[in-house]
Amino acid sequence: MLSLYTTSSCSGPRWNSRTIFFAITEQGCLVPCAISEAALEQVSQHRCAGQDDALARFAAFQEQIEAAAHSKFEQRHPASPGPMHLWADDFDDHAPEGAPMMAVRPNWAEAA
């Protein structure tokens, strides 16, 4: 059976049709991960304008994204198949204390 986790190195983040694939290291193994474009927009609070912009935003927020991936990994079932996906709601708990979520979400109509 092919293992999802590996100890070999991988290239940096890759863009593939509204998703960025990347890896984190957990317990000495690389864990493949993916972040949706919507999640990237949620964490950066800006709309992504194509591949180059999305990759630049990923680099700018990589520390936060990887922290969320590590946190989600700790809660993940060990036999979960495929890459670990980060979705927009994985970043909902990063709102300022006491603020309703709609108050911290950007207004996409104004950002466009």
Salt bridges, closest charged atoms under 4 A:
GLU26 OE2 - HIS70 ND1 2.47
GLU37 OE1 - ARG18 NE 3.29
ASP53 OD2 - ARG57 NE 3.24
ASP90 OD2 - LYS72 NZ 2.97
ASP92 OD1 - ARG105 NH2 3.26
ASP93 OD1 - HIS94 NE2 3.32
